[in-house]
Amino acid sequence: MYKFKLFSICLLSLLFVTYFHHKSENDNNIEHVHGAGYEAWINGPSSHPLSPSDALKAFQLQDNLSIENVAAEPFVRDPVLISFDANGRMWIAEMTNYMLDVAGTGETDPVGHIVILEDTDLDGKIDERIVFLSGIALPRAIAHVKGGILFADDNALHFASHTVINGKDVAGSPVVVDNDYASGVNVEHKENGLMYGLDNWLYNAKSNQKYRLYPLNASLPTDSKLIYKTKDWQLVKARTENRGQWGITKDDYGRLFYTNNSTLLIADSVPANSSSRNPKIKFTENTQKRLSDNNVYPNRPTLGINRAYDKSKLNEANKMIKATAVSGPVIYRGSNMPQFYGHAFSPEPAGNLISAINISEQNAVVIGKPFYHQQEFLTSTDERFRPVNTYTAPDGSMYFVDMYRGIIQDRFYLTQYLSEYILGNKLDKGVHFGRIYRVFDPNNSLESNFNLSQLSSSQLVDLLTHQNSWHRDTAKRLLIERQDLSVKEPLIQLALTALKDHQQISALWTLEGLNALSESLLSTLITNTASSNKLKAHVVTLSSQLSKQHKQTFLNTLIQQHAEETTSYDFAMALATTLGQYNLELSDKLLMSLVINWQQSSTISSLALSGLAGREAAFIALLTDNEIKAQLLSLITKPKMNNKPQANFNEQDQQVYLRGKHVFNATGCGGCHGTEGQGVDFAGPPLANSEWVTGDPDRLTALLLHGLTGPIHVDGILYNPGIDMPGLKGNNNVSLAEISALVGYLRNSWGNQGSFISIESVNKVLNDTTDRSLAYTEQELLEDFPSANDQ
């Protein structure tokens, strides 16, 4: 569904993600399903909706855990996410019009809701539904802020005030705070998230933007942009790395985790915001790491996935082999199931399952592997079970959102095969269901006191050491919203004496949010032999916010500690990321020593250069080792010059170019390949400087018509996103003129230079390859177009 990793197959292209649904499959392709042809599924039993009680019977859950239904229709309909308020109430975004039929009729009509669900009699079941906002087009994100909520619809970010009058929740008229939050028309490839990071920024999936609220009297970061003010706060946004597709989560140390359709879990492998701040610096190692093997083990045949006609997608039991629609993950950090603390859960709605991933760490590198051997944490035999988001809940359990529906694949990528499967099995019948479930260990207690908004500031400080992360994170947010400096000393003591390093780190970032950090506190922690390397890494990161004078003092402390000689990768990355920002002679010398000590790590070198902000060449010139000099120079990219600027196009080419640009932007192609054609890790390879784009236009046209499967080399680098690019052949929603325009745009953007092509050229390639029914491989393209004149 929506960027919705949710929804089956990101259908990421290796060249671009198309917005056109793929209808090239014919009946012969449909027969490829293992042990079953067209008749087997078109005449199969209908997948009728189950009642909540019957749906519970369809689950298979590991480890003698319990599962309960917390909410179901009519209290919740078409839910896609939960945001818990400070009193533990669920705020739900409902995509009421998402894919009501195979055509997606009226999908973007503004009929969605944000609702509040309450358990008024405290029996563990929702018994009241409050419609807070209605008339929203495909709501996709909610964040609680002082005085109201930020929320995103299909296009923009809004603020809506929230007051309680006579015990009733009252919403103010929503105000647009960022018109550019989400763009395009493809629901699968749009921004979502608004998750508070440990560093007090709001992070998003499928986005390279982050947001933060500051007090009105605060100085704003120089690399941020003020976009909105209320009487209580000012909102800014800034750039960050592009991450994931649908859903985002974090661990105790602030590391960000996310997914895309075909990848169960991805993690940042460098400090957040460090690899995107300097576009001149390249990273030769991945800055985002794919975790787990992406194998899935459904509990039922999954003939209803988008490309089940391809026998390689299913095993002999007609069950999907690899993830194809992964959605909102969670790093579970609750109190009820300690055996799962710090491990990940990723829902796969196309496979009707939730996968568990064991998270560990080796030399500060996050490692993920399946929690169970060839089994899943939770499976269902109910085809309409569509888990799309998971959460650590206020009571310490794990909650997950079940959109509960027959159609989960958005219309733009719906294959002919799946469309006919849906109609044949009546999966388009029965809409506006939805369930919220709780998974818990019945042998352990559940939390019951959630009214954090009523607590004093000192009581909130006490909660920063709570077992359940929801209490810690919510207390931290409320303390920063209150800007109550009376808790400064208790927070300092917590930073110095808390029993766990992540509690110390949380206290430090709370102080940062109160603008109450001090050099003396940071120096004390950096010199304390009991401080963990992770704590030291955060201390160094926070030191960048000190005044110039205090930076100098803290720097002297680092020098006395011989910080550059650290063997800790966490600490080294923090030093490399931060020292260049000091812009002091001594900090540059310390940074140089660090780079020399870590010369085997190109990532440390890239991080060091990325923080120098235009001083890279001067820094490199100070080195005496020519080998290290050459290594660093190789990490500075040369800007690609476009010698055929758009302004030099003739009038006809200009119109074609603009039409192709509209197709590219409207369909969210940049989400997988980067808005500047630079490529996105685990999503799509670069389009800039790609021989597949600038080479033989017939080969590019054939690739777009028929799609591509398997790995592909681009500019000498092998890319293997793991899912197929869809083709456009036979698609009734795209004309040959649109294909022609898109080819022209791709071949003349981001420094690429190539000819435009005619509609007749597209038609000729179509006729020459009319017998082809499957996507190309790289080798097949090279064999079929041996005379490609690559530039």
C-alpha positions in Angstrom: 0.0 0.0 0.0 1.5 3.1 0.7 4.9 3.9 0.6 3.4 1.7 2.6 5.9 -0.7 2.5 3.0 -1.9 3.4 1.9 -2.8 0.2 3.2 -5.4 -1.8 6.2 -5.0 -3.7 7.8 -1.6 -3.8 8.2 -2.4 -7.3 11.2 -0.6 -7.3 12.7 -0.1 -10.6 16.2 -0.5 -11.2 15.9 2.4 -13.5 12.9 4.2 -12.1 9.9 3.4 -10.2 6.9 3.7 -12.4 3.5 4.7 -11.5 1.8 2.6 -14.0 0.4 -0.7 -13.1 1.8 -3.7 -14.8 -0.6 -5.6 -17.1 1.8 -7.4 -19.4 1.1 -10.8 -17.7 -1.0 -13.1 -19.9 -2.8 -16.3 -19.1 0.3 -18.3 -19.9 2.2 -16.4 -17.2 -0.6 -17.0 -14.7 -0.2 -20.8 -15.3 3.3 -20.5 -13.8 1.9 -20.8 -10.3 3.2 -23.9 -8.6 0.8 -26.8 -8.9 -2.1 -24.4 -9.8 -3.1 -22.6 -12.9 -5.8 -20.1 -13.6 -8.7 -22.3 -12.7 -7.2 -23.3 -9.3 -7.4 -19.8 -7.9 -10.1 -18.2 -9.9 -12.6 -20.9 -8.7 -11.1 -21.2 -5.2 -12.9 -20.5 -2.0 -13.7 -16.8 -1.3 -11.8 -15.2 1.5 -14.7 -13.8 3.6 -14.1 -11.3 6.4 -13.8 -13.0 9.8 -15.2 -11.6 13.0 -12.6 -10.4 15.5 -13.1 -13.6 17.6 -12.7 -15.9 14.6 -9.7 -13.9 13.4 -8.0 -14.6 16.7 -8.5 -18.3 16.1 -6.6 -18.0 12.8 -3.4 -16.8 14.5 -0.4 -18.9 15.3 1.9 -17.2 17.9 5.2 -18.3 19.3 6.4 -19.0 22.8 3.1 -19.4 24.6 2.5 -15.7 24.4 -1.1 -14.3 24.4 -2.8 -12.2 21.8 -6.0 -10.1 22.4 -8.1 -7.8 20.3 -8.0 -4.3 21.8 -10.2 -2.6 19.2 -12.2 -3.5 16.1 -14.9 -2.1 13.9 -17.0 -0.1 14.4 -14.6 1.6 16.8 -11.8 1.6 14.2 -11.9 1.4 10.4 -9.0 1.1 7.9 -6.3 2.0 10.5 -2.7 2.5 9.3 -1.0 3.9 12.4 -1.2 4.6 16.1 0.2 7.6 18.0 -0.2 7.4 21.8 -0.9 10.6 23.7 0.6 11.4 27.1 -2.3 9.6 28.8 -1.9 6.4 26.8 -4.8 6.9 24.5 -4.6 5.7 20.9 -4.8 8.3 18.1 -5.5 6.4 14.9 -5.1 7.5 11.3 -7.7 5.9 9.1 -7.2 5.7 5.3 -10.9 5.3 4.7 -10.8 5.4 0.9 -7.7 3.3 0.3 -8.3 0.8 -2.5 -12.0 0.2 -2.2 -11.9 -1.6 -5.5 -9.2 -2.8 -8.0 -9.4 0.6 -9.7 -8.8 2.6 -6.5 -12.0 4.6 -7.2 -12.0 7.8 -5.1 -8.8 6.9 -3.3 -7.6 10.4 -2.8 -11.0 11.9 -1.8 -10.7 13.7 1.6 -12.8 11.3 3.6 -10.2 9.9 6.1 -10.2 10.4 9.8 -8.0 10.9 12.8 -9.8 9.3 15.8 -9.1 8.8 19.5 -9.9 5.5 21.0 -10.5 5.2 24.7 -11.0 2.4 27.2 -13.3 4.2 29.6 -14.1 1.2 31.9 -10.4 0.1 32.0 -11.2 -3.5 31.0 -8.5 -3.5 28.3 -11.0 -3.1 25.4 -11.8 0.1 23.5 -15.4 1.3 24.1 -15.3 4.8 22.9 -14.5 6.3 19.5 -13.9 10.1 19.2 -13.6 11.6 15.7 -11.0 14.3 16.3 -10.6 15.3 12.6 -12.4 14.2 9.5 -12.2 15.1 5.8 -8.5 14.1 5.4 -7.1 12.6 2.3 -5.1 9.5 3.1 -3.7 10.5 6.6 -0.2 9.1 7.1 1.5 10.6 10.2 0.6 11.9 13.6 2.9 13.5 16.3 1.8 15.0 19.6 3.2 18.4 20.3 2.4 21.1 22.8 -1.1 22.4 22.3 -2.1 19.9 19.6 -0.9 17.5 17.0 1.1 17.6 13.8 -0.4 15.4 11.1 0.2 14.7 7.5 -2.3 14.0 4.8 -1.6 12.9 1.2 0.3 16.1 0.4 1.0 18.4 3.3 2.0 18.6 7.0 -0.6 20.3 9.2 -1.0 21.6 12.8 -4.3 21.2 14.6 -4.7 22.6 18.1 -6.2 20.4 20.8 -8.2 21.6 23.8 -10.4 19.8 26.3 -13.7 21.6 26.9 -16.1 20.2 29.4 -14.3 16.9 29.2 -14.5 16.8 25.4 -11.6 16.7 23.0 -11.9 19.7 20.6 -9.8 20.2 17.5 -9.0 23.6 16.0 -9.0 24.2 12.3 -6.0 22.5 10.8 -3.3 24.9 9.4 -0.8 23.9 6.8 2.8 24.1 8.1 4.6 22.5 5.2 3.1 22.2 1.8 6.0 20.1 0.7 5.8 17.2 3.2 4.6 14.7 0.7 4.5 14.9 -3.1 3.4 13.0 -6.1 0.4 10.7 -6.6 1.7 7.3 -5.7 0.5 6.4 -2.2 3.2 3.8 -1.8 6.0 6.3 -2.1 5.1 9.2 0.1 6.5 10.5 3.4 5.3 9.2 6.7 6.5 8.8 10.3 6.9 11.9 12.5 8.7 9.8 15.1 10.6 11.6 17.8 14.2 10.6 17.6 16.5 10.5 20.7 18.0 13.9 19.5 14.6 15.6 19.7 14.0 15.8 15.9 11.0 14.3 14.2 12.1 11.7 11.6 10.2 10.3 8.7 10.3 7.3 6.4 10.5 7.8 2.6 11.9 11.2 3.2 15.1 13.3 3.5 13.4 15.9 5.7 13.3 16.1 9.5 11.4 18.5 11.7 11.9 20.0 15.2 10.0 22.3 17.6 12.0 24.9 19.5 11.0 27.4 22.1 10.2 30.9 20.7 13.4 32.3 22.2 15.7 29.6 21.0 18.5 30.1 18.4 17.8 27.9 15.4 20.4 25.6 13.7 22.0 27.4 10.7 21.2 24.5 8.4 17.4 24.5 9.3 14.5 26.5 7.8 11.8 28.1 10.0 8.4 27.1 8.6 5.8 27.8 11.3 5.2 29.5 14.7 2.6 29.2 17.4 2.4 31.1 20.6 4.4 28.3 22.2 6.9 27.1 19.7 8.6 27.5 16.3 8.9 24.6 13.8 11.9 24.1 11.6 12.9 21.5 9.0 16.3 20.4 7.8 17.8 17.7 5.5 18.7 14.3 6.6 19.3 10.9 4.9 16.5 9.4 2.9 15.2 6.4 4.8 12.9 3.5 4.1 9.4 3.4 2.8 6.7 2.9 5.4 7.3 3.2 9.1 10.4 4.1 11.2 11.6 3.1 14.7 14.6 3.6 17.0 16.5 1.8 19.7 17.7 3.0 23.1 20.7 4.6 21.6 18.8 6.6 19.0 19.8 4.5 16.0 17.1 4.6 13.4 15.6 1.4 11.8 13.2 1.2 8.9 12.2 -1.0 6.0 11.2 -1.1 2.4 8.8 -3.5 0.7 11.3 -6.3 0.1 13.6 -5.7 3.1 12.5 -6.8 6.6 14.8 -4.3 8.4 17.4 -1.6 7.6 19.5 0.3 10.1 21.6 3.5 9.9 25.3 2.4 10.1 26.6 5.9 10.7 25.4 8.6 13.0 22.1 10.1 11.8 22.5 13.2 9.5 26.2 12.7 9.1 26.3 11.2 5.5 23.9 13.8 4.0 25.3 17.0 5.3 28.1 17.4 2.7 27.1 16.4 -0.9 30.7 16.7 -2.0 31.8 13.7 0.1 31.1 10.1 -0.9 30.9 7.1 1.2 32.4 3.9 -0.3 30.7 1.7 2.3 26.9 1.5 2.8 25.7 4.1 5.3 22.6 2.0 5.7 22.7 -1.7 6.5 20.3 -4.4 5.5 19.5 -6.7 8.4 18.2 -10.3 8.3 17.8 -12.5 5.2 14.3 -11.3 4.0 13.1 -14.9 3.9 9.5 -15.3 5.1 7.5 -18.3 6.1 3.7 -17.8 5.8 1.2 -20.2 7.4 -1.0 -20.3 4.3 -0.7 -20.3 0.5 -0.1 -16.8 -0.7 -1.3 -16.9 -4.3 -2.7 -13.4 -3.8 0.7 -11.6 -4.1 1.4 -9.3 -7.0 3.6 -11.6 -8.9 2.5 -15.0 -7.9 2.4 -15.9 -11.6 6.2 -16.0 -11.5 7.0 -19.5 -10.1 10.3 -18.1 -8.6 8.2 -16.1 -6.1 6.6 -19.1 -4.4 7.7 -22.5 -3.1 6.1 -25.8 -3.9 3.4 -25.2 -1.3 2.5 -21.9 -3.1 3.8 -19.8 -0.2 5.9 -16.7 -0.8 9.6 -17.1 -0.3 10.8 -13.5 0.1 9.3 -10.5 1.7 7.4 -8.3 -0.7 5.3 -5.8 1.3 7.1 -5.1 4.6 5.5 -2.3 6.7 6.1 -0.3 9.9 8.6 -2.0 12.2 9.3 -1.6 15.9 12.4 -2.2 18.1 10.5 -3.5 21.0 11.5 -1.8 24.2 8.7 -2.7 26.6 8.5 -4.1 30.1 6.1 -7.1 29.6 8.3 -9.3 27.3 11.9 -8.8 28.4 13.0 -11.7 26.3 12.3 -9.5 23.2 13.7 -6.3 24.5 15.8 -4.5 21.9 14.8 -6.9 19.1 12.8 -6.0 16.0 9.4 -7.0 14.6 8.5 -6.3 11.0 4.9 -6.9 9.7 4.4 -8.4 6.2 0.8 -7.8 5.2 1.1 -9.7 1.8 2.3 -12.7 3.7 -0.2 -12.3 6.6 2.6 -12.4 9.2 4.9 -10.5 11.6 8.6 -11.5 11.5 10.9 -11.3 14.5 14.5 -10.3 14.0 17.2 -10.9 16.6 19.3 -7.7 17.0 22.9 -7.9 18.3 26.0 -5.9 18.0 29.6 -6.7 17.2 32.3 -3.9 17.4 29.5 -1.3 17.3 28.0 -2.8 14.1 24.4 -3.8 14.3 23.7 -7.4 13.2 20.3 -8.9 12.5 19.3 -12.5 12.0 15.9 -14.4 12.1 14.7 -14.8 15.7 13.2 -18.2 14.8 14.5 -20.8 12.4 12.3 -20.9 9.3 9.3 -19.7 11.4 7.7 -16.4 12.1 6.7 -14.7 15.3 3.1 -14.5 14.3 1.2 -15.9 11.3 -2.4 -16.1 10.3 -4.4 -18.3 7.9 -6.8 -15.4 7.3 -5.9 -13.8 4.0 -7.4 -10.5 5.1 -5.0 -10.1 8.0 -2.9 -7.1 7.0 -0.5 -6.0 9.8 0.9 -2.6 8.8 2.5 -1.1 11.9 3.9 -2.2 15.3 4.5 -0.4 18.6 5.8 -0.7 22.1 2.6 0.1 24.0 2.1 2.1 27.2 1.2 -1.1 29.1 4.5 -2.7 28.2 3.1 -5.1 25.6 3.4 -4.9 21.8 0.5 -3.5 19.8 0.1 -3.9 16.1 -2.3 -2.4 13.6 -4.3 -4.7 11.3 -5.8 -2.8 8.4 -7.9 -6.0 7.8 -8.9 -5.9 4.1 -8.8 -7.9 0.9 -6.9 -5.5 -1.2 -3.5 -4.3 0.1 -1.7 -3.5 -3.2 -2.1 0.0 -4.4 -3.6 0.5 -7.9 -0.4 1.9 -9.5 1.4 -1.4 -9.2 -1.6 -3.8 -9.4 -0.8 -6.5 -11.9 -3.4 -8.1 -14.1 -2.8 -11.3 -12.3 -3.5 -9.9 -8.9 -6.5 -7.9 -10.1 -8.2 -11.0 -11.4 -7.2 -12.9 -8.3 -8.9 -10.3 -6.1 -12.1 -10.3 -8.2 -12.1 -14.1 -8.4 -11.8 -14.5 -4.7 -14.1 -11.6 -3.8 -11.4 -9.8 -1.9 -12.9 -6.5 -3.1 -16.0 -7.3 -1.1 -16.2 -6.3 2.5 -14.5 -3.0 3.4 -14.0 -0.6 6.3 -12.8 -3.2 8.8 -9.8 -2.7 11.1 -8.3 -4.3 14.2 -5.8 -3.3 16.9 -4.1 -6.3 18.7 -2.0 -6.7 21.8 0.7 -9.4 22.1 1.9 -10.0 25.7 3.4 -12.5 28.0 0.7 -13.7 30.4 3.3 -14.6 33.0 4.3 -10.9 33.4 2.3 -7.9 34.5 1.1 -5.1 32.3 1.4 -1.4 33.2 -1.7 0.4 34.1 -0.9 4.0 35.0 -0.6 6.2 31.9 -1.7 9.7 33.0 1.7 11.3 32.4 0.3 14.7 31.6 -0.9 15.1 35.2 2.6 14.4 36.7 4.9 17.0 38.0 8.2 17.7 36.3 10.2 16.0 39.0 7.9 12.9 38.6 8.6 12.9 34.9 12.4 12.9 35.6 11.9 9.8 37.6 10.2 8.1 34.6 13.4 8.5 32.5 14.6 5.3 34.1 11.3 3.4 33.6 11.5 -0.2 32.3 9.1 0.7 29.5 10.4 3.0 26.8 7.0 4.6 26.2 7.1 6.1 29.6 10.7 7.3 29.2 10.1 8.8 25.7 6.9 10.4 26.7 8.3 11.9 29.9 11.3 13.3 27.9 8.9 14.9 25.4 6.8 16.5 28.1 9.8 17.8 30.0 11.1 19.5 26.9 7.7 20.9 26.1 7.4 22.4 29.6 10.8 24.0 29.5 10.9 23.7 33.3 14.5 24.4 34.3 13.7 23.4 37.9 14.6 19.9 36.9 18.1 20.8 35.6 20.0 19.5 38.6 18.0 16.2 38.9 18.7 15.6 35.2 22.4 16.3 35.7 22.5 13.8 38.5 20.7 11.3 36.4 23.2 11.8 33.6 26.1 11.2 36.0 24.7 8.3 38.1 22.0 6.4 36.2 22.6 2.6 36.3 22.3 2.2 32.5 24.1 4.2 29.8 21.0 4.7 27.7 19.3 6.4 30.7 22.3 8.7 31.1 22.1 9.4 27.3 18.4 10.2 27.6 19.0 12.6 30.4 21.6 14.4 28.4 19.3 14.8 25.4 16.6 16.1 27.7 19.1 18.7 29.0 19.8 19.5 25.4 16.1 20.1 24.7 16.1 22.5 27.7 19.2 24.3 26.5 20.8 23.3 29.8 23.9 21.4 28.7 27.2 22.4 30.2 30.9 21.8 29.3 31.6 20.7 32.9 29.0 17.9 32.7 30.3 16.7 29.3 33.9 16.8 30.4 33.1 14.9 33.6 31.4 12.2 31.6 34.1 11.9 28.9 36.8 11.5 31.6 34.9 9.1 33.7 36.4 5.6 33.3 32.9 4.1 34.0 31.4 5.9 31.0 30.6 3.4 28.2 31.8 4.1 24.7 28.2 4.7 23.6 27.8 7.4 26.3 31.1 9.0 25.2 29.9 9.0 21.6 26.8 11.0 22.6 28.8 13.3 24.8 31.0 14.2 21.8 28.0 14.7 19.6 26.4 17.0 22.1 29.7 19.0 22.5 29.1 20.5 19.0 26.4 22.7 20.6 28.8 24.3 23.1 30.0 27.9 22.7 33.4 28.3 21.0 35.1 29.0 24.3 33.6 25.9 25.9 34.4 23.8 22.9 38.0 24.7 23.3 37.9 23.6 26.9 36.2 20.4 26.1 38.7 19.8 23.2 41.6 20.1 25.6 39.9 17.4 27.7 39.7 15.1 24.6 43.4 15.7 23.9 44.3 14.9 27.4 42.3 11.7 27.1 44.1 10.8 23.8 40.6 10.4 22.4 42.0 9.9 18.8 43.6 6.6 19.9 40.2 5.0 20.7 39.6 1.5 19.5 35.8 2.0 19.9 34.1 2.3 16.5 31.1 4.2 18.2 33.4 6.7 19.8 35.6 7.1 16.6 32.5 7.7 14.4 31.3 10.4 16.8 34.7 12.1 16.9 35.0 12.0 13.1 31.5 13.3 12.7 31.9 16.2 15.2 35.4 17.5 15.3 35.3 19.1 11.9 32.4 21.2 13.0 34.5 22.8 15.7 36.6 24.7 13.1 39.5 25.1 15.5 43.2 24.4 14.8 43.5 22.0 17.6 40.3 20.1 16.6 41.6 19.7 13.1 44.9 18.3 14.4 43.0 15.8 16.6 40.8 14.9 13.7 43.8 14.3 11.5 45.3 11.9 14.1 42.0 10.1 14.3 41.9 9.6 10.5 45.5 8.3 10.5 44.7 5.9 13.4 41.6 4.7 11.5 43.0 4.8 8.0 41.7 1.3 7.3 38.1 2.7 7.6 36.9 4.7 4.7 33.8 5.5 6.6 35.7 7.3 9.3 37.5 9.2 6.6 34.3 10.2 4.9 32.7 11.2 8.2 35.7 13.4 9.0 35.6 15.1 5.6 31.9 15.6 5.7 32.0 17.9 8.7 34.7 20.2 7.4 32.2 22.2 5.3 34.4 23.5 2.5 37.7 23.1 4.3 38.4 19.6 3.0 41.2 20.4 0.6 43.0 22.5 3.3 42.7 19.7 5.8 44.1 17.1 3.3 47.0 19.4 2.4 48.2 19.2 6.0 48.8 15.5 5.8 52.3 14.2 5.1 51.4 10.7 4.1 50.7 10.6 0.4 48.8 7.4 0.5 46.4 8.7 3.1 46.1 12.0 1.1 45.2 10.0 -2.0 42.6 8.0 -0.1 41.0 11.2 1.2 41.0 12.9 -2.1 39.3 9.9 -3.7 36.3 10.6 -1.4 35.7 14.1 -2.7 33.4 13.9 -5.7 33.7 16.1 -8.7 30.5 17.9 -9.6 28.9 16.6 -12.8 28.4 19.4 -15.2 25.4 19.4 -17.5 26.7 20.9 -20.7 23.2 20.8 -22.2 21.1 22.8 -19.8 17.4 22.8 -20.0 17.4 26.4 -21.3 19.1 25.2 -24.5 16.4 22.7 -25.5 14.4 23.6 -28.5 10.7 24.3 -27.9 9.6 20.7 -28.7 12.3 19.1 -26.5 11.5 21.5 -23.7 7.9 20.4 -23.6 8.8 16.7 -23.8 11.3 17.2 -21.0 8.8 18.9 -18.7 6.2 16.2 -19.4 8.8 13.5 -18.5 9.7 15.5 -15.4 6.1 15.6 -14.3 5.8 11.8 -14.7 9.0 11.3 -12.7 8.0 13.6 -9.8 4.3 12.7 -9.7 5.0 9.0 -9.4 7.6 9.2 -6.6 10.4 7.8 -8.7 12.8 9.9 -6.6 11.9 7.9 -3.6 13.8 4.9 -4.9 16.4 6.6 -7.1 16.8 9.9 -5.3 15.4 13.3 -6.3 18.7 14.1 -8.0 19.1 10.7 -9.6 21.7 9.7 -7.0 20.2 6.4 -6.1 18.9 5.2 -2.7 20.3 2.3 -0.7 18.3 -0.9 -1.0 15.8 0.8 -3.2 17.2 1.8 -6.6 20.5 2.4 -8.3 21.6 5.9 -9.5 20.2 7.3 -12.7 22.9 9.9 -12.9 25.9 8.7 -14.9 24.1 5.4 -15.6 25.0 3.7 -18.9 21.6 2.2 -19.0 20.1 5.7 -19.2 22.6 7.5 -21.4 23.4 4.5 -23.7 21.3 3.0 -26.4 17.8 4.5 -26.1 16.2 1.4 -27.6 17.7 -0.7 -24.8 16.4 1.8 -22.2 13.0 1.7 -23.9 12.9 -2.1 -23.9 13.8 -2.1 -20.2 11.0 0.3 -19.4 8.5 -1.7 -21.5 9.3 -5.1 -20.0 10.9 -4.4 -16.6 14.0 -5.8 -15.1 14.8 -8.6 -12.6 17.9 -9.5 -10.7 21.1 -7.5 -10.0 22.5 -4.9 -12.4 25.8 -3.1 -12.8 25.6 0.7 -13.0 28.8 2.7 -13.6 30.9 -0.3 -12.5 29.0 -1.0 -9.2 26.7 -4.0 -8.7 23.2 -3.2 -7.3 20.8 -5.8 -6.1 17.7 -4.3 -4.5 16.0 -7.8 -4.5 12.7 -7.0 -6.2 11.6 -6.6 -9.8 11.2 -3.4 -11.7 7.7 -3.4 -13.4 7.3 -3.1 -17.1 4.9 -0.9 -19.0 4.0 -3.2 -21.9 0.2 -3.5 -22.2 -0.5 -1.0 -19.5 -3.7 0.9 -20.3 -2.8 3.8 -18.0 0.3 4.9 -19.9 0.7 6.1 -23.4 3.6 5.6 -25.7 4.0 9.4 -25.6 4.5 9.3 -21.9 7.1 6.6 -22.2 8.9 8.7 -24.8 8.8 11.8 -22.6 10.1 9.8 -19.6 13.0 8.5 -21.6 13.9 12.0 -22.7 13.8 13.3 -19.2 15.9 10.5 -17.8 18.5 11.0 -20.5 18.8 14.8 -20.0 18.8 15.2 -16.2 21.4 15.2 -13.4 24.3 15.7 -15.8 23.1 13.0 -18.2 23.3 13.9 -21.9 21.4 11.9 -24.5 19.0 12.2 -27.4 15.2 12.5 -27.1 13.2 9.7 -28.8 10.0 9.7 -30.8 6.8 7.9 -30.1 7.4 5.9 -33.2 10.7 4.7 -31.7 8.9 3.4 -28.6 6.3 1.7 -30.8 9.1 0.0 -32.9 10.8 -1.4 -29.8 7.4 -2.6 -28.6 6.7 -4.4 -31.9 10.2 -5.9 -32.0 9.8 -7.3 -28.5 6.1 -8.1 -28.6 6.7 -11.8 -27.9 8.5 -11.1 -24.6 6.3 -11.8 -21.5 8.9 -11.7 -18.6 11.1 -9.0 -17.3 14.7 -8.7 -18.6 17.8 -9.7 -16.8 20.9 -7.6 -17.2 22.5 -10.3 -19.4 19.5 -10.6 -21.6 19.5 -6.8 -22.2 23.1 -6.9 -23.2 22.5 -9.9 -25.5 19.5 -8.4 -27.2 21.1 -5.0 -27.6 24.7 -5.9 -28.4 25.5 -2.7 -30.3 24.5 -0.4 -27.5 26.6 2.7 -27.8 27.2 3.5 -24.1 28.6 6.9 -23.3 
